[in-house]
């Protein structure tokens, strides 16, 4: 059972990391574009799949970006679908 979930920015590797009990369980890769963070790819490690952690990664990454005042371009298909299904993030999404 998952007890501790966190998302942190790892700017040196241009990715947000999903930590489960201190271990990297997934990531959302990004690149910087003037005025926005472009999410290019996301994945959850095989041993952590089937627990809803992709949604946790998307939600917590978007919340972190919102808290920093960043705008987001969801190029990654998973993130693109997530923001369509969760219009509460419309305020931070740009094309």
GROMACS elastic network, one bead per residue, 0.5 to 0.9 nm:
[ bonds ]
;  ai    aj funct       b0    kb
    2     5     6  0.73498   500
    2    20     6  0.67268   500
    2    21     6  0.72049   500
    2    51     6  0.85530   500
    3    20     6  0.74426   500
    3    21     6  0.64895   500
    4    19     6  0.78322   500
    4    20     6  0.55985   500
    4    22     6  0.76355   500
    5    18     6  0.71158   500
    5    19     6  0.56102   500
    5    21     6  0.64550   500
    5    22     6  0.80132   500
    5    53     6  0.89780   500
    5    56     6  0.82959   500
    6    17     6  0.80993   500
    6    18     6  0.58580   500
    6    19     6  0.50855   500
    6    20     6  0.66895   500
    6    21     6  0.84060   500
    6    22     6  0.82346   500
    6    56     6  0.88934   500
    6    57     6  0.85430   500
    6    60     6  0.76848   500
    7    16     6  0.64528   500
    7    17     6  0.54389   500
    7    19     6  0.60116   500
    7    20     6  0.89270   500
    7    27     6  0.87306   500
    7    56     6  0.86884   500
    7    57     6  0.68569   500
    7    60     6  0.61517   500
    7    61     6  0.64211   500
    7    64     6  0.80478   500
    8    15     6  0.85689   500
    8    16     6  0.55082   500
    8    17     6  0.53799   500
    8    18     6  0.68242   500
    8    19     6  0.77632   500
    8    60     6  0.89721   500
    8    61     6  0.79630   500
    8    64     6  0.83052   500
    9    12     6  0.88998   500
    9    13     6  0.89641   500
    9    14     6  0.78409   500
    9    15     6  0.61991   500
    9    17     6  0.63447   500
    9    61     6  0.85150   500
    9    64     6  0.87400   500
   10    13     6  0.56915   500
   10    14     6  0.60120   500
   10    15     6  0.53792   500
   10    16     6  0.57381   500
   10    17     6  0.68422   500
   11    15     6  0.63362   500
   11    16     6  0.79365   500
   12    15     6  0.80173   500
   13    16     6  0.86639   500
   13    29     6  0.81741   500
   13    30     6  0.89753   500
   14    28     6  0.85895   500
   14    29     6  0.58940   500
   14    30     6  0.54671   500
   14    31     6  0.63842   500
   14    32     6  0.85093   500
   15    27     6  0.63017   500
   15    28     6  0.53464   500
   15    30     6  0.55423   500
   15    31     6  0.82862   500
   15    39     6  0.86239   500
   16    26     6  0.84697   500
   16    27     6  0.54574   500
   16    28     6  0.50457   500
   16    29     6  0.63909   500
   16    30     6  0.77968   500
   16    57     6  0.84201   500
   16    61     6  0.69197   500
   17    24     6  0.62716   500
   17    25     6  0.75432   500
   17    26     6  0.59398   500
   17    28     6  0.65818   500
   17    29     6  0.86032   500
   17    57     6  0.80142   500
   17    61     6  0.87492   500
   18    23     6  0.81333   500
   18    24     6  0.57085   500
   18    25     6  0.55389   500
   18    27     6  0.56864   500
   18    28     6  0.81765   500
   18    44     6  0.82564   500
   18    53     6  0.82620   500
   18    56     6  0.82079   500
   18    57     6  0.59367   500
   18    60     6  0.86704   500
   18    61     6  0.86834   500
   19    22     6  0.53139   500
   19    23     6  0.51286   500
   19    25     6  0.55727   500
   19    26     6  0.72343   500
   19    27     6  0.88546   500
   20    23     6  0.52901   500
   20    24     6  0.64429   500
   20    25     6  0.60021   500
   20    26     6  0.88581   500
   20    48     6  0.88420   500
   21    24     6  0.85626   500
   22    25     6  0.88722   500
   24    27     6  0.77221   500
   24    45     6  0.83068   500
   25    43     6  0.86982   500
   25    44     6  0.58725   500
   25    45     6  0.54024   500
   25    46     6  0.85372   500
   25    47     6  0.81218   500
   25    48     6  0.62440   500
   25    49     6  0.88981   500
   25    53     6  0.83619   500
   26    42     6  0.74326   500
   26    43     6  0.54400   500
   26    45     6  0.54297   500
   26    48     6  0.81423   500
   26    53     6  0.80715   500
   26    54     6  0.78699   500
   26    57     6  0.74984   500
   27    41     6  0.81268   500
   27    42     6  0.55062   500
   27    43     6  0.56021   500
   27    44     6  0.65597   500
   27    45     6  0.85077   500
   27    57     6  0.74141   500
   28    39     6  0.65911   500
   28    40     6  0.74191   500
   28    41     6  0.56651   500
   28    43     6  0.66443   500
   28    44     6  0.89330   500
   28    57     6  0.75701   500
   28    58     6  0.80804   500
   28    61     6  0.80779   500
   28    76     6  0.86221   500
   29    38     6  0.84383   500
   29    39     6  0.58918   500
   29    40     6  0.56822   500
   29    41     6  0.51763   500
   29    42     6  0.61071   500
   29    43     6  0.88484   500
   29    76     6  0.88475   500
   30    37     6  0.64875   500
   30    38     6  0.52722   500
   30    40     6  0.53129   500
   30    41     6  0.71598   500
   30    42     6  0.89938   500
   31    36     6  0.87964   500
   31    37     6  0.60996   500
   31    38     6  0.52493   500
   31    39     6  0.67802   500
   31    40     6  0.72179   500
   32    35     6  0.80582   500
   32    36     6  0.63221   500
   32    38     6  0.60733   500
   32    39     6  0.89051   500
   33    36     6  0.51874   500
   33    37     6  0.60176   500
   33    38     6  0.66481   500
   34    37     6  0.81907   500
   35    70     6  0.75178   500
   35    71     6  0.67084   500
   35    72     6  0.87405   500
   36    70     6  0.61802   500
   36    72     6  0.53371   500
   36    73     6  0.66708   500
   36    93     6  0.89067   500
   36    94     6  0.78093   500
   37    65     6  0.84170   500
   37    70     6  0.69856   500
   37    71     6  0.62242   500
   37    73     6  0.61250   500
   37    74     6  0.84318   500
   38    71     6  0.86851   500
   38    72     6  0.58921   500
   38    74     6  0.60474   500
   38    75     6  0.65676   500
   38    76     6  0.85529   500
   39    42     6  0.78048   500
   39    72     6  0.72190   500
   39    73     6  0.61654   500
   39    74     6  0.50509   500
   39    75     6  0.56465   500
   39    76     6  0.58038   500
   39    79     6  0.75118   500
   40    73     6  0.85481   500
   40    74     6  0.69617   500
   40    75     6  0.51317   500
   40    77     6  0.84074   500
   40    79     6  0.88388   500
   41    74     6  0.89267   500
   41    75     6  0.74921   500
   41    77     6  0.77116   500
   41    78     6  0.80839   500
   41    79     6  0.83356   500
   42    54     6  0.81403   500
   42    57     6  0.85242   500
   42    58     6  0.86645   500
   42    76     6  0.66473   500
   42    77     6  0.85672   500
   42    78     6  0.71615   500
   42    79     6  0.77576   500
   43    46     6  0.89024   500
   43    54     6  0.71983   500
   43    57     6  0.89341   500
   43    78     6  0.88774   500
   44    47     6  0.83141   500
   44    48     6  0.64563   500
   44    49     6  0.61895   500
   44    53     6  0.70422   500
   44    54     6  0.62644   500
   44    57     6  0.84994   500
   45    48     6  0.55339   500
   45    49     6  0.65408   500
   46    49     6  0.53905   500
   46    50     6  0.88714   500
   47    50     6  0.87473   500
   48    51     6  0.66465   500
   48    52     6  0.88897   500
   48    53     6  0.73605   500
   49    52     6  0.72699   500
   49    53     6  0.69325   500
   49    54     6  0.79663   500
   50    53     6  0.75073   500
   50    54     6  0.88159   500
   51    54     6  0.81729   500
   52    55     6  0.56059   500
   52    56     6  0.65690   500
   52    57     6  0.89077   500
   53    57     6  0.59759   500
   53    58     6  0.85034   500
   54    57     6  0.50517   500
   54    58     6  0.62660   500
   54    59     6  0.86073   500
   54    78     6  0.82556   500
   55    58     6  0.51012   500
   55    59     6  0.59911   500
   55    60     6  0.83771   500
   55    78     6  0.89529   500
   55    79     6  0.88570   500
   55    82     6  0.76212   500
   56    59     6  0.51697   500
   56    60     6  0.58416   500
   56    61     6  0.81578   500
   57    60     6  0.54312   500
   57    61     6  0.58527   500
   57    62     6  0.84123   500
   58    61     6  0.52403   500
   58    62     6  0.60647   500
   58    63     6  0.85114   500
   58    78     6  0.82983   500
   58    79     6  0.62933   500
   58    82     6  0.71742   500
   58    83     6  0.86542   500
   59    62     6  0.52645   500
   59    63     6  0.60907   500
   59    64     6  0.85874   500
   59    82     6  0.84250   500
   60    64     6  0.60468   500
   60    65     6  0.85364   500
   61    64     6  0.51153   500
   61    65     6  0.61841   500
   61    66     6  0.85745   500
   62    65     6  0.50517   500
   62    66     6  0.60382   500
   62    67     6  0.85367   500
   62    72     6  0.79971   500
   62    89     6  0.75016   500
   62    92     6  0.83674   500
   63    66     6  0.50358   500
   63    67     6  0.61100   500
   63    68     6  0.86817   500
   63    89     6  0.85957   500
   64    67     6  0.51275   500
   64    68     6  0.63981   500
   64    69     6  0.87800   500
   64    70     6  0.87411   500
   65    68     6  0.51669   500
   65    69     6  0.63004   500
   65    70     6  0.51701   500
   65    71     6  0.71858   500
   65    72     6  0.76616   500
   65    92     6  0.82611   500
   66    69     6  0.50111   500
   66    70     6  0.57369   500
   66    71     6  0.73434   500
   66    72     6  0.87931   500
   66    89     6  0.84255   500
   66    91     6  0.87259   500
   66    92     6  0.65982   500
   67    70     6  0.76508   500
   69    92     6  0.81167   500
   70    92     6  0.69438   500
   71    91     6  0.82223   500
   71    93     6  0.58475   500
   71    94     6  0.65169   500
   72    92     6  0.58261   500
   72    94     6  0.59137   500
   72    95     6  0.83204   500
   73    76     6  0.87651   500
   73    80     6  0.84116   500
   73    92     6  0.86309   500
   73    93     6  0.59429   500
   73    94     6  0.54275   500
   73    95     6  0.59123   500
   74    77     6  0.74695   500
   74    78     6  0.83954   500
   74    79     6  0.54933   500
   74    81     6  0.87200   500
   74    83     6  0.79538   500
   74    93     6  0.75127   500
   74    94     6  0.82562   500
   74    95     6  0.82195   500
   75    78     6  0.85852   500
   75    79     6  0.72375   500
   75    80     6  0.62910   500
   76    79     6  0.53871   500
   76    80     6  0.60272   500
   76    81     6  0.86553   500
   77    81     6  0.61247   500
   77    82     6  0.84849   500
   78    81     6  0.52725   500
   78    82     6  0.61120   500
   78    83     6  0.88061   500
   79    83     6  0.61973   500
   79    84     6  0.86270   500
   80    83     6  0.54891   500
   80    84     6  0.64710   500
   80    85     6  0.88570   500
   81    84     6  0.51844   500
   81    85     6  0.62878   500
   81    86     6  0.86262   500
   82    85     6  0.51554   500
   82    86     6  0.60666   500
   82    87     6  0.87841   500
   83    87     6  0.59548   500
   83    88     6  0.79683   500
   83    89     6  0.63099   500
   83    90     6  0.73521   500
   83    93     6  0.81200   500
   84    87     6  0.58993   500
   84    89     6  0.87296   500
   84    90     6  0.84798   500
   85    88     6  0.89778   500
   86    89     6  0.64032   500
   86    90     6  0.81282   500
   87    90     6  0.52293   500
   87    91     6  0.85051   500
   88    91     6  0.73086   500
   89    92     6  0.57658   500
   89    93     6  0.65874   500
   90    93     6  0.52123   500
   90    94     6  0.82247   500
   91    94     6  0.84039   500
